[in-house]
Amino acid sequence: MLDTILNSLMKPTKLEKEQLKSLEFHDDMPLDVYDTRLSQKEKTPIISDVLFKNKSIYVSKHNRYAPYPTHSHTFLEMNYMLRGSCDEVVDSQRIHLEQGDVLLLDVGCKHSVGYLGTNDLLINILFRDKEINLDLLNDLRSSKSVLYEFLLNRRIGDDSKIRYLLFGHDEESEVQETIDRIIEEYYLQRDFSDTIISAYLSILIAQLVRNYKIDIHKELSKQQMLAVEMLKEINDNYQDVSLEKLAAKYDYNRNYLSNLFKKEVGDTFSHILTKQRLINANILIKSTTLPISKIIKEVGINNRTFFYKKYISYYKNAPGFSRKEATKNTY
C-alpha cells in the first residue's frame, strides 16, 4: 500500500470527528441509496445499487469511532482489515478480524460492525456485478475437485447456506496484494484506472477461489474421515486409483469400503471417480491442444464411447464444442 494512500485514509474525516465527539453512529448514506421496499420487508436497512452511480466497484473507508448497525446490500461486499482489528456480527455469528483478514459477504447477508479506533482501518469494497456471488465462487472451486464439492456440501448441510467467507491474514497473501492495488487505483484515479481495476477484480476472484480452504476435519466421524481420504485418493490419483488398491492400502474389505463410501458421499465410488476424470479431461480440453483421444487415456479412461457418452451427459456439450468455445472466449 502506498504511503500517500495510507496516510490519507488514516486522517479522520468530518463525520468521524462527529462520531468521536458523540460516540454515536452518524449515517452518511443518502436516503436514495436505500431500497425502501426490501428494507421494510426484511426489517433491516438494505443498501441498493444506486450507491455505485454507473461504476462497477465502490471502495470506501469504514467510518471509525462508533459501531455500525445491522444492515445488508443488494450486491457483494468485501471487508478488508487494512490496519488494526475489529469485530463484526454476520448472520448472528460473531467474527473477529485481524490485520490482513478478508471477509466476503454475500448478497443479502445481514451484518453489523463494532467500534473502530484510531488505528483501525476497515476498507469496504463493493461489487456491483450481481453475477459475482458466493455460489459462483463455490461452483468455480468445486468444479475442480470432487473432494472440495463433498467438503463444501458437508459444511453447508441440507438446510443452511454459506453467506460469508473468511480469508485469514498471511504475510505473503496474494489476495491482500491485489486488494491493495485495487484500493490504490481507486483513490489515485490515474489514466485507465477503471480498466485496471476491472482486470484486478478478475484476478481477485480467481485468487479467492484458489485460496479458499475448508477445514471441517474435527467435525467428521471416523467413517467420514475415511471417505474423505478416499476422495483425496481420487483427487490426487484419478488416473489409476481403484477400490482394490484402496482396500489393500487401508486394510479393509473392498465391499466394506464400497458401501461406506456410498453411505457417506451419497454416490458410488465408480461414479465419483468418473466425475473427477471428466473434470480433469475438461480442463485439458479447454487449456491444451492435446488430441481428445490422448486426453481420454491421460485421465484413465480406456473406452472412447463411454467417455463421450459421460462427457456429454455431464457437460451438456461434446468435447470438441467445449474446446471451440474455450478458444473463442480466449480470443
C-alpha positions as CSV (number, residue, x, y, z in Angstrom):
1,M,0.0,0.0,0.0
2,L,1.4,3.4,-1.0
3,D,2.2,5.7,2.0
4,T,0.3,8.6,0.4
5,I,-2.9,6.5,0.3
6,L,-2.4,5.0,3.7
7,N,-1.8,8.4,5.3
8,S,-4.9,9.8,3.7
9,L,-7.0,7.0,5.0
10,M,-5.7,7.5,8.5
11,K,-6.8,11.1,8.6
12,P,-10.1,11.5,10.4
13,T,-13.0,12.7,8.2
14,K,-15.5,15.3,9.2
15,L,-18.1,12.5,10.0
16,E,-15.5,10.6,12.1
17,K,-14.8,13.7,14.1
18,E,-18.5,14.0,14.8
19,Q,-18.7,10.3,15.8
20,L,-15.7,10.7,18.1
21,K,-17.3,13.6,19.8
22,S,-20.7,12.0,20.3
23,L,-19.7,8.3,20.3
24,E,-22.8,7.7,18.3
25,F,-23.4,6.4,14.8
26,H,-24.0,9.1,12.1
27,D,-25.3,7.8,8.8
28,D,-23.5,9.4,5.8
29,M,-25.5,7.4,3.2
30,P,-28.0,9.5,1.1
31,L,-31.6,8.3,1.6
32,D,-32.0,7.3,-2.1
33,V,-29.4,4.5,-1.8
34,Y,-31.7,2.5,0.5
35,D,-34.1,0.1,-1.1
36,T,-37.3,1.1,0.8
37,R,-39.4,-1.9,-0.2
38,L,-36.7,-4.5,0.7
39,S,-35.8,-2.7,3.9
40,Q,-39.4,-2.8,5.0
41,K,-39.8,-6.5,4.0
42,E,-36.5,-7.6,5.8
43,K,-36.9,-5.1,8.7
44,T,-33.3,-4.1,8.1
45,P,-31.8,-1.2,6.2
46,I,-30.7,-2.5,2.7
47,I,-28.4,-0.5,0.5
48,S,-29.1,-0.8,-3.2
49,D,-27.1,-0.5,-6.4
50,V,-27.9,3.2,-6.6
51,L,-24.7,3.7,-4.5
52,F,-22.5,2.9,-7.5
53,K,-23.6,5.6,-9.8
54,N,-22.6,3.8,-13.0
55,K,-19.5,2.3,-11.6
56,S,-18.9,-1.4,-11.2
57,I,-16.9,-1.1,-8.0
58,Y,-17.2,1.1,-4.9
59,V,-14.4,1.5,-2.4
60,S,-14.7,3.4,1.0
61,K,-13.1,3.6,4.4
62,H,-15.5,2.4,7.1
63,N,-16.1,5.3,9.5
64,R,-14.4,4.9,12.9
65,Y,-15.4,5.8,16.5
66,A,-18.9,4.3,16.5
67,P,-20.5,0.9,15.9
68,Y,-22.2,0.5,12.6
69,P,-25.8,-1.0,13.0
70,T,-27.1,-4.1,11.3
71,H,-27.7,-3.7,7.5
72,S,-27.5,-5.5,4.2
73,H,-26.8,-5.0,0.5
74,T,-28.1,-6.0,-2.9
75,F,-24.5,-6.6,-4.0
76,L,-21.4,-8.5,-2.9
77,E,-19.3,-6.8,-0.2
78,M,-15.7,-7.3,0.9
79,N,-14.4,-6.1,4.2
80,Y,-10.6,-5.8,4.2
81,M,-8.8,-5.2,7.6
82,L,-6.1,-2.9,6.3
83,R,-4.8,-1.9,9.8
84,G,-5.7,-2.9,13.3
85,S,-8.7,-5.2,14.2
86,C,-12.4,-5.2,14.7
87,D,-15.4,-7.4,15.5
88,E,-18.4,-8.0,13.2
89,V,-21.7,-9.9,13.7
90,V,-22.6,-11.7,10.4
91,D,-25.8,-13.6,10.2
92,S,-25.8,-13.7,14.1
93,Q,-22.2,-15.1,14.1
94,R,-19.5,-13.1,15.9
95,I,-16.4,-12.7,13.7
96,H,-13.1,-11.1,14.7
97,L,-10.9,-9.6,12.0
98,E,-7.2,-9.0,12.4
99,Q,-5.0,-7.0,10.1
100,G,-4.9,-8.6,6.7
101,D,-8.1,-10.6,7.1
102,V,-10.7,-10.5,4.3
103,L,-14.4,-11.1,4.9
104,L,-16.6,-11.7,1.9
105,L,-20.3,-11.1,2.4
106,D,-22.9,-12.4,0.0
107,V,-25.9,-10.5,-1.4
108,G,-28.5,-10.1,1.4
109,C,-26.1,-11.1,4.2
110,K,-27.0,-9.1,7.3
111,H,-24.1,-7.8,9.4
112,S,-23.0,-5.1,11.8
113,V,-19.6,-3.7,12.6
114,G,-18.2,-2.9,16.0
115,Y,-16.3,0.1,17.3
116,L,-13.2,1.1,15.3
117,G,-10.4,3.0,17.0
118,T,-7.9,5.5,15.6
119,N,-5.5,2.7,14.4
120,D,-8.2,0.5,12.9
121,L,-8.8,0.8,9.2
122,L,-11.5,-1.3,7.7
123,I,-11.9,-0.9,3.9
124,N,-15.2,-1.7,2.2
125,I,-15.0,-3.0,-1.4
126,L,-18.4,-3.3,-3.0
127,F,-19.0,-5.2,-6.3
128,R,-22.0,-4.2,-8.4
129,D,-22.0,-7.2,-10.7
130,K,-24.7,-9.5,-9.4
131,E,-23.2,-12.4,-11.3
132,I,-20.4,-12.4,-8.7
133,N,-21.6,-14.2,-5.6
134,L,-20.6,-16.9,-3.2
135,D,-22.5,-19.5,-5.2
136,L,-20.3,-18.7,-8.2
137,L,-17.1,-18.9,-6.2
138,N,-18.1,-22.2,-4.7
139,D,-19.1,-23.5,-8.1
140,L,-15.8,-22.5,-9.6
141,R,-13.8,-24.2,-6.8
142,S,-15.9,-27.4,-6.6
143,S,-15.7,-27.8,-10.4
144,K,-12.0,-28.6,-10.0
145,S,-12.4,-31.3,-7.4
146,V,-15.0,-33.9,-6.1
147,L,-13.3,-33.7,-2.8
148,Y,-14.0,-30.0,-2.4
149,E,-17.6,-30.4,-3.5
150,F,-18.1,-33.1,-0.8
151,L,-16.5,-30.9,1.9
152,L,-18.5,-27.9,0.8
153,N,-21.7,-29.8,0.9
154,R,-20.8,-31.2,4.3
155,R,-20.2,-27.8,5.7
156,I,-23.3,-26.3,4.2
157,G,-25.6,-29.1,5.3
158,D,-29.1,-29.7,3.9
159,D,-30.9,-26.7,5.4
160,S,-28.4,-23.9,5.5
161,K,-26.4,-21.7,3.1
162,I,-23.0,-20.1,3.4
163,R,-23.5,-16.3,3.4
164,Y,-19.9,-15.3,4.1
165,L,-16.3,-16.5,3.6
166,L,-13.4,-15.5,5.8
167,F,-9.8,-15.5,4.5
168,G,-7.2,-15.3,7.2
169,H,-4.2,-13.0,7.0
170,D,-0.9,-14.2,5.6
171,E,2.4,-12.4,5.3
172,E,2.6,-13.1,1.6
173,S,-1.0,-13.3,0.7
174,E,-1.6,-12.7,-3.0
175,V,-5.2,-11.7,-2.1
176,Q,-4.0,-8.8,0.1
177,E,-1.6,-7.6,-2.6
178,T,-4.3,-7.5,-5.2
179,I,-6.7,-5.7,-2.9
180,D,-4.0,-3.1,-2.2
181,R,-3.6,-2.5,-5.9
182,I,-7.4,-2.0,-6.3
183,I,-7.5,0.5,-3.5
184,E,-4.6,2.4,-4.9
185,E,-6.0,2.6,-8.4
186,Y,-9.4,3.6,-7.0
187,Y,-8.1,6.5,-5.0
188,L,-5.4,7.7,-7.3
189,Q,-7.8,7.8,-10.3
190,R,-5.0,7.8,-12.9
191,D,-5.5,7.2,-16.6
192,F,-7.1,3.8,-17.3
193,S,-7.8,3.2,-13.6
194,D,-11.3,1.7,-14.3
195,T,-9.9,-0.7,-16.9
196,I,-7.1,-1.8,-14.5
197,I,-9.5,-2.2,-11.6
198,S,-11.7,-4.4,-13.7
199,A,-8.7,-6.6,-14.6
200,Y,-7.6,-6.7,-10.9
201,L,-11.2,-7.7,-10.0
202,S,-11.0,-10.8,-12.3
203,I,-7.6,-11.7,-10.8
204,L,-9.0,-11.2,-7.3
205,I,-12.0,-13.6,-7.9
206,A,-9.6,-16.3,-9.2
207,Q,-7.3,-15.8,-6.2
208,L,-10.2,-16.0,-3.7
209,V,-11.2,-19.3,-5.3
210,R,-7.7,-20.6,-5.2
211,N,-7.1,-19.6,-1.5
212,Y,-10.4,-20.6,0.0
213,K,-9.9,-23.6,2.3
214,I,-12.4,-25.6,4.2
215,D,-11.3,-27.2,7.5
216,I,-14.0,-29.4,8.9
217,H,-12.0,-32.5,9.9
218,K,-12.7,-32.0,13.5
219,E,-16.4,-32.3,12.7
220,L,-16.2,-35.6,10.9
221,S,-16.7,-39.1,12.2
222,K,-14.2,-41.9,11.7
223,Q,-16.2,-43.2,8.7
224,Q,-16.5,-39.8,7.2
225,M,-12.8,-39.2,7.6
226,L,-12.1,-42.5,5.7
227,A,-14.5,-41.3,2.9
228,V,-12.5,-38.0,2.8
229,E,-9.3,-39.9,2.5
230,M,-10.7,-42.0,-0.4
231,L,-11.9,-38.7,-2.1
232,K,-8.3,-37.4,-1.7
233,E,-7.0,-40.5,-3.4
234,I,-9.5,-39.9,-6.3
235,N,-8.5,-36.3,-6.4
236,D,-4.7,-37.0,-6.5
237,N,-4.6,-40.3,-8.3
238,Y,-7.6,-40.3,-10.5
239,Q,-5.7,-41.9,-13.5
240,D,-5.2,-45.3,-11.8
241,V,-6.9,-45.4,-8.4
242,S,-9.3,-48.3,-7.7
243,L,-11.3,-49.7,-4.8
244,E,-9.0,-52.8,-4.8
245,K,-5.9,-50.6,-4.3
246,L,-7.5,-48.6,-1.5
247,A,-8.8,-51.8,0.2
248,A,-5.2,-53.0,0.3
249,K,-3.8,-49.7,1.4
250,Y,-6.2,-49.1,4.3
251,D,-6.5,-52.8,5.1
252,Y,-10.3,-53.0,4.7
253,N,-12.6,-55.4,2.7
254,R,-13.4,-54.0,-0.7
255,N,-17.1,-54.3,-0.3
256,Y,-17.0,-52.6,3.1
257,L,-15.2,-49.7,1.6
258,S,-17.6,-49.5,-1.3
259,N,-20.7,-49.5,1.0
260,L,-19.1,-47.0,3.4
261,F,-18.2,-44.6,0.5
262,K,-21.7,-44.8,-0.9
263,K,-23.2,-44.1,2.5
264,E,-21.0,-41.1,3.3
265,V,-20.6,-39.5,-0.1
266,G,-24.0,-40.3,-1.5
267,D,-22.8,-41.8,-4.7
268,T,-20.8,-44.9,-5.8
269,F,-17.0,-44.9,-5.9
270,S,-17.0,-45.6,-9.7
271,H,-19.4,-42.7,-10.4
272,I,-17.3,-40.2,-8.4
273,L,-14.1,-41.5,-10.0
274,T,-15.6,-41.0,-13.4
275,K,-16.7,-37.5,-12.5
276,Q,-13.2,-36.5,-11.4
277,R,-11.8,-37.9,-14.6
278,L,-14.3,-35.9,-16.6
279,I,-13.4,-32.7,-14.7
280,N,-9.7,-33.1,-15.4
281,A,-10.4,-34.1,-19.0
282,N,-12.5,-30.9,-19.4
283,I,-9.6,-28.8,-18.0
284,L,-7.2,-30.4,-20.5
285,I,-9.7,-29.9,-23.4
286,K,-10.1,-26.2,-22.7
287,S,-6.5,-25.4,-21.8
288,T,-4.4,-27.5,-24.2
289,T,-4.3,-28.6,-27.8
290,L,-3.8,-32.3,-26.9
291,P,-5.9,-34.6,-29.1
292,I,-9.0,-35.6,-27.3
293,S,-8.1,-39.3,-27.9
294,K,-4.9,-38.7,-25.9
295,I,-6.8,-36.8,-23.2
296,I,-9.2,-39.7,-22.7
297,K,-6.2,-42.0,-22.0
298,E,-4.5,-39.4,-19.9
299,V,-7.3,-39.2,-17.4
300,G,-7.5,-43.0,-17.1
301,I,-10.5,-43.9,-19.3
302,N,-10.0,-46.7,-21.8
303,N,-13.3,-46.7,-23.6
304,R,-13.8,-43.8,-26.1
305,T,-17.6,-44.4,-26.5
306,F,-18.0,-44.4,-22.7
307,F,-16.1,-41.2,-22.3
308,Y,-18.1,-39.3,-24.9
309,K,-21.4,-40.5,-23.5
310,K,-20.5,-39.5,-19.9
311,Y,-18.9,-36.2,-21.0
312,I,-21.9,-35.1,-23.0
313,S,-24.2,-36.1,-20.1
314,Y,-22.2,-34.2,-17.6
315,Y,-21.3,-31.0,-19.6
316,K,-24.2,-31.0,-22.0
317,N,-21.8,-30.4,-24.8
318,A,-19.4,-32.6,-26.9
319,P,-15.7,-32.3,-26.1
320,G,-15.0,-30.6,-29.4
321,F,-17.6,-27.9,-28.8
322,S,-16.1,-27.2,-25.3
323,R,-12.7,-26.7,-26.8
324,K,-14.1,-24.4,-29.6
325,E,-16.0,-22.3,-27.0
326,A,-12.9,-22.0,-24.8
327,T,-10.8,-20.9,-27.7
328,K,-13.4,-18.4,-28.8
329,N,-13.6,-16.9,-25.3
330,T,-9.8,-16.7,-25.1
331,Y,-9.6,-14.5,-28.2
